[in-house]
Protein backbone atom coordinates (compact mmCIF):
# COMPACT_ATOMS: atom_id res chain seq x y z
CA UNK A 1 0.00 0.00 0.00
CA UNK A 2 1.35 3.39 -1.00
CA UNK A 3 2.01 6.03 1.65
CA UNK A 4 0.79 8.69 -0.82
CA UNK A 5 -2.85 9.70 -1.13
CA UNK A 6 -4.70 8.54 -4.23
CA UNK A 7 -7.37 11.08 -5.13
CA UNK A 8 -8.78 8.68 -7.72
CA UNK A 9 -9.61 6.30 -4.88
CA UNK A 10 -11.55 8.98 -2.97
CA UNK A 11 -15.12 8.20 -1.94
CA UNK A 12 -16.18 11.29 -3.86
CA UNK A 13 -14.85 9.86 -7.13
CA UNK A 14 -17.39 7.05 -6.79
CA UNK A 15 -19.94 9.48 -8.24
CA UNK A 16 -18.38 8.78 -11.64
CA UNK A 17 -19.43 5.11 -11.30
CA UNK A 18 -22.95 5.57 -9.94
CA UNK A 19 -25.42 4.99 -12.76
CA UNK A 20 -28.47 7.28 -12.73
CA UNK A 21 -31.93 5.83 -13.37
CA UNK A 22 -30.57 2.46 -12.30
CA UNK A 23 -33.94 0.79 -12.83
CA UNK A 24 -34.25 1.93 -16.47
CA UNK A 25 -32.32 1.46 -19.68
CA UNK A 26 -31.11 4.83 -20.96
CA UNK A 27 -29.92 5.34 -24.54
CA UNK A 28 -26.62 6.66 -23.17
CA UNK A 29 -24.84 6.21 -19.85
CA UNK A 30 -25.46 8.91 -17.28
CA UNK A 31 -23.52 8.97 -14.01
CA UNK A 32 -24.13 10.94 -10.85
CA UNK A 33 -20.96 12.90 -11.69
CA UNK A 34 -22.43 13.89 -15.09
CA UNK A 35 -25.63 14.96 -13.33
CA UNK A 36 -23.71 16.93 -10.69
CA UNK A 37 -21.78 18.86 -13.33
CA UNK A 38 -25.00 19.67 -15.23
CA UNK A 39 -26.56 21.00 -12.02
CA UNK A 40 -23.59 23.29 -11.42
CA UNK A 41 -23.76 24.55 -15.00
CA UNK A 42 -27.49 25.26 -14.61
CA UNK A 43 -26.75 27.15 -11.39
CA UNK A 44 -24.20 29.25 -13.31
CA UNK A 45 -26.77 30.04 -16.00
CA UNK A 46 -29.40 31.01 -13.45
CA UNK A 47 -26.84 33.22 -11.71
CA UNK A 48 -25.88 34.84 -15.02
CA UNK A 49 -29.50 35.90 -15.47
CA UNK A 50 -30.34 36.58 -11.81
CA UNK A 51 -27.19 37.26 -9.76
CA UNK A 52 -29.09 37.72 -6.52
CA UNK A 53 -28.03 34.60 -4.61
CA UNK A 54 -24.76 33.23 -3.28
CA UNK A 55 -23.18 31.45 -6.25
CA UNK A 56 -20.49 29.72 -4.17
CA UNK A 57 -23.06 28.30 -1.76
CA UNK A 58 -25.33 27.13 -4.60
CA UNK A 59 -22.44 25.48 -6.45
CA UNK A 60 -21.26 23.70 -3.29
CA UNK A 61 -24.81 22.48 -2.64
CA UNK A 62 -25.02 21.21 -6.24
CA UNK A 63 -21.66 19.48 -5.85
CA UNK A 64 -22.66 17.75 -2.60
CA UNK A 65 -26.37 17.07 -3.15
CA UNK A 66 -25.98 13.41 -4.23
CA UNK A 67 -22.85 12.41 -2.31
CA UNK A 68 -24.93 10.00 -0.20
CA UNK A 69 -25.26 7.89 -3.34
CA UNK A 70 -21.56 7.03 -3.09
CA UNK A 71 -22.56 4.74 -0.21
CA UNK A 72 -26.11 3.74 -1.21
CA UNK A 73 -26.07 3.97 -5.05
CA UNK A 74 -28.95 5.45 -7.03
CA UNK A 75 -32.27 4.39 -5.55
CA UNK A 76 -35.30 5.00 -7.79
CA UNK A 77 -37.56 7.76 -6.45
CA UNK A 78 -40.62 5.49 -6.56
CA UNK A 79 -38.84 3.09 -4.18
CA UNK A 80 -37.19 5.72 -1.99
CA UNK A 81 -40.52 7.47 -1.37
CA UNK A 82 -42.74 4.36 -1.52
CA UNK A 83 -44.08 4.97 1.98
CA UNK A 84 -43.37 7.24 4.92
CA UNK A 85 -42.18 4.25 6.98
CA UNK A 86 -39.86 2.97 4.25
CA UNK A 87 -38.45 6.45 3.63
CA UNK A 88 -37.71 6.87 7.34
CA UNK A 89 -35.92 3.48 7.46
CA UNK A 90 -34.02 4.38 4.31
CA UNK A 91 -32.92 7.72 5.79
CA UNK A 92 -31.77 6.01 9.01
CA UNK A 93 -29.71 3.48 7.04
CA UNK A 94 -28.24 6.26 4.87
CA UNK A 95 -27.25 8.25 7.96
CA UNK A 96 -25.43 5.22 9.41
CA UNK A 97 -23.53 4.65 6.16
CA UNK A 98 -22.56 8.32 5.94
CA UNK A 99 -21.16 8.22 9.47
CA UNK A 100 -19.23 5.01 8.69
CA UNK A 101 -17.62 6.59 5.61
CA UNK A 102 -16.55 9.87 7.26
CA UNK A 103 -17.23 12.52 4.62
CA UNK A 104 -15.91 15.13 7.02
CA UNK A 105 -18.13 17.43 9.10
CA UNK A 106 -18.18 20.38 6.69
CA UNK A 107 -18.97 18.31 3.61
CA UNK A 108 -21.57 16.29 5.51
CA UNK A 109 -23.25 19.52 6.62
CA UNK A 110 -23.36 20.86 3.03
CA UNK A 111 -24.69 17.53 1.77
CA UNK A 112 -27.42 17.32 4.41
CA UNK A 113 -28.48 20.93 3.77
CA UNK A 114 -28.19 20.90 -0.02
CA UNK A 115 -31.96 21.23 -0.46
CA UNK A 116 -32.76 23.32 2.59
CA UNK A 117 -35.14 26.28 2.69
CA UNK A 118 -32.49 28.82 1.67
CA UNK A 119 -32.81 30.35 -1.81
CA UNK A 120 -29.77 28.31 -2.85
CA UNK A 121 -31.45 25.15 -1.51
CA UNK A 122 -34.58 25.92 -3.55
CA UNK A 123 -32.46 26.40 -6.65
CA UNK A 124 -30.89 22.95 -6.10
CA UNK A 125 -34.35 21.38 -5.61
CA UNK A 126 -35.43 22.95 -8.88
CA UNK A 127 -32.40 22.06 -11.04
CA UNK A 128 -32.24 18.52 -9.63
CA UNK A 129 -35.77 17.77 -10.83
CA UNK A 130 -35.22 19.81 -14.00
CA UNK A 131 -32.27 17.60 -14.94
CA UNK A 132 -34.26 14.41 -14.28
CA UNK A 133 -37.13 15.74 -16.37
CA UNK A 134 -34.77 16.68 -19.20
CA UNK A 135 -33.23 13.19 -19.23
CA UNK A 136 -36.59 11.40 -19.13
CA UNK A 137 -38.10 13.66 -21.79
CA UNK A 138 -35.08 13.03 -24.04
CA UNK A 139 -35.43 9.28 -23.55
CA UNK A 140 -39.15 9.42 -24.38
CA UNK A 141 -38.20 11.09 -27.65
CA UNK A 142 -35.23 8.87 -28.55
CA UNK A 143 -36.78 5.56 -27.53
CA UNK A 144 -40.41 6.42 -28.38
CA UNK A 145 -41.16 4.96 -24.99
CA UNK A 146 -44.51 5.37 -23.22
CA UNK A 147 -42.77 4.40 -19.96
CA UNK A 148 -40.31 7.31 -20.28
CA UNK A 149 -43.14 9.61 -21.34
CA UNK A 150 -45.00 8.69 -18.15
CA UNK A 151 -41.88 9.19 -16.01
CA UNK A 152 -41.18 12.54 -17.72
CA UNK A 153 -44.76 13.65 -16.99
CA UNK A 154 -44.36 12.65 -13.35
CA UNK A 155 -41.11 14.66 -13.12
CA UNK A 156 -42.76 17.64 -14.81
CA UNK A 157 -45.46 17.47 -12.12
CA UNK A 158 -42.79 17.55 -9.39
CA UNK A 159 -41.07 20.42 -11.19
CA UNK A 160 -44.37 22.31 -11.22
CA UNK A 161 -44.74 21.79 -7.45
CA UNK A 162 -41.25 23.14 -6.77
CA UNK A 163 -41.82 26.05 -9.18
CA UNK A 164 -45.08 27.02 -7.48
CA UNK A 165 -43.52 26.75 -4.00
CA UNK A 166 -40.33 28.60 -5.01
CA UNK A 167 -39.92 31.63 -2.70
CA UNK A 168 -40.91 34.97 -4.19
CA UNK A 169 -38.51 37.03 -2.06
CA UNK A 170 -36.70 37.91 -5.30
CA UNK A 171 -39.39 38.37 -7.94
CA UNK A 172 -36.94 38.49 -10.86
CA UNK A 173 -35.49 35.12 -9.82
CA UNK A 174 -38.96 33.62 -9.26
CA UNK A 175 -40.09 34.86 -12.70
CA UNK A 176 -36.99 33.35 -14.28
CA UNK A 177 -37.64 29.97 -12.60
CA UNK A 178 -41.27 30.10 -13.77
CA UNK A 179 -40.14 30.85 -17.34
CA UNK A 180 -37.81 27.82 -17.28
CA UNK A 181 -40.70 25.65 -16.12
CA UNK A 182 -42.99 27.01 -18.85
CA UNK A 183 -40.33 26.21 -21.43
CA UNK A 184 -40.28 22.62 -20.15
CA UNK A 185 -44.06 22.41 -20.49
CA UNK A 186 -43.75 23.57 -24.10
CA UNK A 187 -41.09 21.00 -24.93
CA UNK A 188 -42.83 18.06 -23.26
CA UNK A 189 -42.86 15.02 -25.52
CA UNK A 190 -46.25 13.61 -26.36
CA UNK A 191 -45.72 10.43 -28.35
CA UNK A 192 -49.20 10.40 -29.86
CA UNK A 193 -48.40 13.78 -31.45
CA UNK A 194 -45.12 12.65 -33.01
CA UNK A 195 -46.40 9.31 -34.31
N, C-alpha and C positions, 0 to 999 in steps of 0.2 A: 504494500500500500504506500502510495506516494505521500510525502510530508507536505506537498503543495496543494493548495485548494484547486478543485476542478469545478469551475463555474458551470460547465456543461452537465454536471451531475447534480446541480442544485434542484431542490424540490420545485422551484419556480419554473424551471425549464420543462417540467413535466407537462405544462400547458400545451407545448408543441405536439404532444402525443395524445392528448385527450380529444377524441372524436366528438364533434357536436352532433346532435340529433342521432344519438347512438341507436335508437330503435327504428331508424328509417334509412333507406338507401338513397343517398344524395348522388347527383350526377357528377359532382366533384368533391374531393375531400375538403373538410372544413374543420380545423382544429380550434380549440379554445384560444390559442395564441392568435390565430387569424382574426377571430371574433374580437378579442381584446384590442388588437391594433385598429380594427374598423371603428370600434367605439371611441377610441382616442381621436381618430381622425374626424369622426362626426362631432365630437366635443369641440375640436379646433374650428370646424366650419360654423357651428353655432356661435362660438365666441367671436369669430370674424364678423358675423352679422349682428350680434348682440353682446358686446364686451362688458356686460354688467355683472358678471359672476367671477369667482376666483378660478382662473384657468388651471393653476397648479393643483388645487384641491380636486377639481373635477377630473383632471387627467390621472391623478393618483387613485381616485375612486374607480375610474374606468380600468386602470391597470390591475387593481386588486379585487375587483368585484367577483371574479370567478375562481380565485385562488383555492377555495375549498375543494374545487373539483380535482385538484392535484392529489387529494387523498380519498375522494369518493367517486371520481369519474363523473361523467355527464349522466344525470338521472332525468329521464323524461318528465316534463312538467305535469303531465296527467298522472304519473305515479307519485311524484314528490308531493303533490297537493291533493291526492286521492281522498283523504279524509283528514279532519283536524287531528285525530289521534295518531294517524300514521305520520303526519307532518311533524308533530311534536316529537315522536320517537326518532324520526329521521334527523331532526335538528339536534337532539341530545347526542345521537351517535356521531354526527358531524363535529360537534363541539369536542367530544372526547378525542377524535382523530386529529383535530387541529392542535389540541394541547400536546398530544403525543409527538407531533411532528415539529413543534417549536418554530413557528413562523417568525417569532420575535414580537415583542409587545406592540411596537409601533405599527408594524405591518398588519398584525392581527386586528388592531383597533381600526385601521383604515378599511380592511376587508369587511369587518362586522358592521361598519357604518357606511358602506359604499352607497346604499340606497336609503339613507336616512331622510329626515324631513327637511334638510337644508336644500337650498335651490340647486346646489351641485348634486345632491342625492336624487332629486327629482329629475334632473337631466340624465343621470345614469339610468334611472328606471325607464325613462322614455327611450333612450337610444338602445338599451338592451332589448326591449321588445321590438323596436323599429328594425334592428338587425335581424332578429328572428323572423319577423314578418317578411322582410326583404328576401331572405333565403328561401322561405317556404313559398312565397309568391313566384320567385324565379323557378323553383322546382316544379310548381304547378304548370308553368309555361313550358319548360323544357321537356318534362316527362308526360305532359297532358294527363296529369294524375288527379282524379277526383279526391283522393286522400290528401294530397298536398293542398289542393284548393280548399278543402274543409279546414285543414290545419292553419292555412294562411288566413282564412276568415276568422277563425278563433283568435289568432294573434292580432288581427286588425281590431277585433272587439276589445281585447286587453289594451291595445294602444289607444283606443278611443277613451277607455276608462281613465288611463293615466293622463291623457290630454285634457279631459274635462276636469280632473282633479288638480292639474298642474297649478301651482300658486300664481295668483295674479298680482303679486307685489311689484313686479316689473312688467307692465303691460306690453311693452315692445317685445320682450322675450316670450311672454305668453302668446302673443299674436303670431310670432315666428313659429313656435311649436305647433300651434293650431294649423298654420299654413302647411307645415310639413305633413301633418296628419291628413289634411285635405288632399294633398298631392298623392298620398298613399291610397286613399279612397278612389281617386281617379284612375290610378294604375292597377287597381285590383284585377287579377285575372278571373275571368268568368268563362270556363271552358265551353259552355254552350254557345257563347257568342263568337268563339274563334274556331269552332267546328272541330 
